[in-house]
């Protein structure tokens, strides 16, 4: 994969599982994140902060700078949700 294929952590969809390619700061390394770590991006906002979950279950809040400068590759992105339409006598699937 070339470096153009990597995304910043705050530009991936919510609830994605990603592999960290480049950690942005030593502070994140102190929190246990390193190159090759697998994390779940719980909530990400474009150009803003991100909430991630490590493999051991602990949750880390990344500020906008750390989220923008941490590069990841997507392992699994969530599928589109089928919308349910409300009908008069119940839910139509």
C-alpha positions in Angstrom: 0.0 0.0 0.0 1.3 3.5 -0.8 1.1 6.3 1.6 -1.8 7.8 -0.5 -4.0 4.8 0.5 -3.8 5.7 4.2 -6.4 7.9 5.9 -6.3 10.1 9.0 -8.2 8.5 11.8 -10.8 11.2 11.9 -11.8 10.6 8.3 -12.8 7.0 8.6 -16.5 6.0 9.2 -17.7 5.5 12.7 -17.5 1.9 14.1 -14.7 1.0 11.7 -11.9 -1.4 12.6 -8.5 0.0 11.5 -4.8 -0.7 11.7 -2.6 2.2 12.8 0.2 2.8 10.2 1.8 5.9 11.7 1.3 7.2 15.3 1.4 11.0 15.5 3.0 11.6 18.9 4.9 10.0 21.7 1.9 10.7 24.0 -0.1 8.1 22.0 2.8 5.6 22.3 2.7 6.1 26.1 -1.0 5.2 26.0 -0.2 1.9 24.3 -0.8 2.8 20.6 1.9 1.9 18.2 2.4 1.2 14.5 0.4 -2.0 13.7 -2.1 -1.6 16.6 -5.7 -2.6 15.7 -8.3 -0.3 17.1 -12.0 0.4 16.6 -13.0 4.0 15.7 -16.1 4.5 17.8 -16.8 8.1 16.8 -14.8 10.3 14.4 -15.6 13.8 13.3 -14.0 15.4 10.2 -11.2 17.8 11.2 -12.2 17.2 14.9 -11.6 14.7 17.7 -12.0 11.0 17.6 -13.0 8.3 20.2 -11.2 5.0 19.7 -11.2 1.7 21.5 -8.1 -0.5 21.9 -8.1 -4.3 21.7 -8.1 -4.6 25.5 -11.3 -2.5 25.6 -9.9 0.7 27.0 -11.2 3.9 25.3 -9.0 6.8 24.3 -10.1 10.3 23.2 -7.8 11.8 20.5 -7.8 15.6 20.1 -8.2 17.0 16.6 -4.4 17.3 16.0 -3.6 13.7 17.1 -6.6 12.3 15.1 -5.6 14.3 11.9 -2.0 13.2 12.1 -2.5 9.5 12.9 -2.6 7.5 9.7 -4.6 4.2 9.4 -5.7 1.6 6.9 -9.2 0.3 7.1 -9.6 -3.4 8.0 -13.4 -3.4 8.2 -15.9 -0.6 7.6 -19.6 -0.9 8.7 -22.1 -2.0 6.1 -25.0 0.2 5.1 -28.1 -0.2 7.2 -31.3 -1.3 5.7 -34.0 1.2 6.6 -37.3 -0.1 8.0 -40.4 1.6 6.8 -43.3 2.1 9.2 -46.6 0.8 7.9 -50.0 1.0 9.5 -50.0 -2.5 11.0 -46.3 -2.9 12.0 -42.9 -2.7 10.7 -42.2 -3.8 7.1 -38.8 -5.4 6.8 
